[in-house]
């Protein structure tokens, strides 16, 4: 199940964050600020049991309505099970979107492979984005559809 972030999710999000980004994890104040800035697009993925009881958080995504993926992470035990794909698809379904993009560490080959499988392409780089490491800019552009955008 995907739902909006709640303050009670913070401990689980911080644990996933530290395991996913050991070189530069966000801290609790950053997540609180992001939840204030992006209340509609800070989402968590949880497991729902047969009895419809919500389980532990498996991952999260934070993105802007213009398509910028600010952060996405999945708990290591739940990777390669479709959690990240489900979360990213929420961002890719924003109405009237011109593109979805993110910055990825040059050394993060797993993230690059994930985004590539989702149809993203490398469109640029930002030198020293992570202090001592470059970022690759990856982007997905939706197929134009007739609409009232």
C-alpha positions, 0 to 999 in steps of 0.5 A: 500500500502506498500512502502519505508520510506521517510523523510516526513513520520517521524512525522507520524512514531514518533506518531505511535512509541510513542503510540506503545512503550511508555516505550522506543520509538525510537527518530527521530535521531534513525529513520534517522539512521535506514533509512540510514542503512536499506533503502530497508527494512524500509517500511511503510503501507499506506491507498490508497483511491479509487482515488488512493490518498495515505492516512495516514501511518498505520504502519511500519516495519524495518528489516535486509536482514538476517531476524532480525525484528528491529521494527514493529508497527501499529497505534492503530486505525488500529490494528487487521486489517491485517496491521501488517500481511502484513508488517511482510509478506514482511520480511518473503518473503526475498529470501534465508532466513534462519530465521526471528526473533525479540525480544519482551518484556516478558510483551507484550502479544499482540505482542507474540500472533501476532507473534504466529499466524504468525508461530513464536515460542519462542526460547530464552530470553535475560535477562534485554534486555529492561533495567529492563525487559527481552526480549523473542526471537521469530523466524520463520523458512521458509520451505526449498525450492530447489533454488540457495541459 
